[in-house]
Amino acid sequence: MSQSVLKNILSKSVMGIFNMLVPLLVIPYVYRVLNPQVVGYVEYGATLYSYFGLLGVLGIYNFGLREVSRVRDDLGKVQELYKNLFVTGLLSNLFFFVAYIAFTYFFIHDPVLREIMFVNSLALLAQIFSIEWMNEAYEEYAFIAVKTVIVRTCNVILIFLLVKNAGDYLAYVYIITLYWFVCYGISFFYVQRHVHLSIKGLFQGLHLRRYIVPLLLILVLNNTAILYTVADRTMLGYYCGEEEVAYYSIGQKMIEIMNYLLLAVVFVMVPRLSNYLGQDKVQYERSLQRVMRATLMIVCPIAIGLCLLSEEAVLVLAGEQYLDAVLSLRIFAIRAIGIALTTILYNQVIFLFRKEKLLVVFNLLCGGVNVALNFVFLDVFSPAVAISTTLFAEVLFQAICFIYIKKKLHVETGFFDRRNLKYIGSSLLFVPVVLLCRLWIGNWMVLAAVAVLLCVVLYVSIMAWAKDEFYVELRQKLVHR
């Protein structure tokens, strides 16, 4: 692994660890200050906003990252791409901002939910300046990490200062929206190091038609994600009430916290793999297999550990009033392994091969299965049922992707490599460790601390004994530093 790649992964990991720790500080405080009903309103409002937010960004992030990564050494092509994609995002977000305001005004009648949604509308204006794909294409991960740490720290301070009781829910939503304005704004001005946008000539020399078809394809592709967890949350809010959305969101937020760290290796390699694919397919495939092994090495133990300690995780994250979320969190934890696989298959293989049309078909098929199953089990619908149907649909999606990649693209992902079995097998050894801890330790905080410590020691010892390549490589890098 080259020094530049290692530096990028370390920068992304630092940001991931920070983004993992911040919610662990903020969410327990917010979920206790804002009762389950208010949290349900906030989460349901965020769910409804997400439909318009996805439409507003089109597929600019994915398309921009892939295409700029391929031509980043040609400033003229980069300038053209950046200008056309920025203007497209400007027009798109303004259009859906107006549509969102109209939807909220005419169709949302609950006064609390309406207030929250009007505040959320400001995030669509912030998305106009969402150009982080440019910084990632140039592998500016150190800048992204520093910016994120500083802005999120200020964000956390504001939450603790201004959110004191359940009546401060609007202050919380405003603070979250302000975070996106500041984050996107800083990145927008930083990008001027590579390219420069002139306000006077912003709408001159554009070729928007050239990008409409691929962006619309990616738009449809990104919006098929609505058929998974977004559909779950919408149906829970409509059929079961806002509190059930809060219980579902506990598991979802915990997995999002994990993903900040777990998928650092995956996302940091997208620009590099895109570049390899255009020049050296052998190097691309070799790097892809290493990413697969490194990701499974990290994901498997944390996912299985979280599944075993879900009750303790809920108590830490939200408190006793959210214990109804334990079962759905267990299923979310297992789903974390699937999310890692999907992210690799989706972003680093099929999408880089420019097979967006097939991804749309696969996602629509499997997302449709998820929604259909939700209606089949509507009589017993709950957060656990909702995430179970989503897990089934995503496993189906992964199976289809594996078959297509193997048979049509002729790419070996490395998932079925025997070396990966040791990550899964070693993680399953956590089961007797946690069970023994439950027999001997009564206090849940002590139990969680001891179980985590023993599992970490066990896993690291197995990796050292097996002389795992990534463990050895990381240890050597740290020793030499």
Phi, psi and omega in degrees: 000125185291159180300321182294318179295316179299317178299317179297317180295319179295319178297315179295324180290320176301313178297320179297316179297317180296314179293339176279320183286323182302308178299328178295336175273317189278313187299315177302321179292310183295317183292335177276323179289316177265118184293168184307324180293317180292318176301320177299319176298314181298315182289323179292321176298319178295325179295314180294322177298324187301330178299313181284326179297318178296321179293323183296320182277354183051226175242029190296319182300306183297312182295314181297317180298315182294313187284320178293324178301327183283334186237020189297344177274354179251097186300325180298314179292322178297316180301316180295313179301311185298313182297314181294320181287324178296314180297320177300315178295322177301308182294318182296312182293324177295319180297312183283341171297313178297317180297321181293316178299317179296317179299314181296318183293318187269334189244344180257116186251339176293123186297323180292312180296322180296317178302312181300317183291326176295321177293318179300334182301332181296334179295332176293326176289324178296325182297342177303326184260018180280090183234031180299337179300331177292314179296322179290324178298326177268008176056045178271053187287332178295315177299314182299320180295312181297314179301313183297316181299314183293312184292318181291328177297315176298321178299316180296317180300316179297321179298314181292330180280325191252341181257102187245336181207179185298336179284352182265022182298326179291323177300320179297315181294321177298317182296318179297318179294319178301323179303315182292323177300311183292315182298310180295321182297316179298315180297321180300314181287329179292326181297337180299347174297328182262317182222162181227130177259128176262125180299321182297320183256021186300322185257018178257143177068029181275152177227058187297328182300329181298333186253352186298311184298307179297324179292321178294323176299314181290327175301311178298318180299312180295326182281347172293341175298337177302332183285359181252247187294329178295318176297320178302311183293323178296314181292323177297317180295322184282316187264334188242344180107161185295329181297324179295328175296321178297316180295319177296319184292335177302308180296318181297317181292323178297319179291324176298321177299315178299317186295332177305321182267314190296324187261015178302316181296322183296305188287328182291339182268353183301310179300319181293317180292324177299320179292318179298318185299328180280348186236321187212097184293328179297314178295322177300310183294321178297317180292321178300317180294325177292321177297318179300313181294317181297321180293315180295325178300324182273317188290313188304307182295322182289319180296313181291321176298318179294322178299317181288332184245034184296319181299315179295323179296319179295320179297321179289315188284320189224340179101174186297331183292352180247020182296341176295350181272357187300311184298315180295327178294322178302316181289321176301322182297316177296323180297336181302324178295318178295322178299318179299315179296314181299319181299319179291310182298320184286302189277325189257353179237283189297317181292320180293335175278006179060043179252048182300323183300317180291322177299322177300313181298312181300315183292318178297317180300307185286325175295322176298322177299317180299311181296319179298317179295325176302317179289326178300320183259025185298328181294334180240026187296135181201170177305320181293318178296317182300313183285334177294317179294324177295318178300316179299314181297322181288325175296320176299316178300315181296320180297316178298317180296316179301316181296316181295316181297320181288313188276324187255319181270343179057047178243134176265111182283336181088003183296322184270014175295135181300334180296336180284340181296330182292332178291317179290313180298317179296322180293325180293340176292348176293335185302304179295328179298312181291320179298318178295321177298323180293328179288326188259339186241128183268321182285126187293328180290317177294318179303311182298315182296314182293316181298316179297315180299313181296319180294320178296314179299316180298313184293314180297322179297319179295318179297321179292316180297321181279354183053048179302135187298322182286322176297313180297316182296316180294319179297319179297318179298318181291323179294316181293333178287000000 
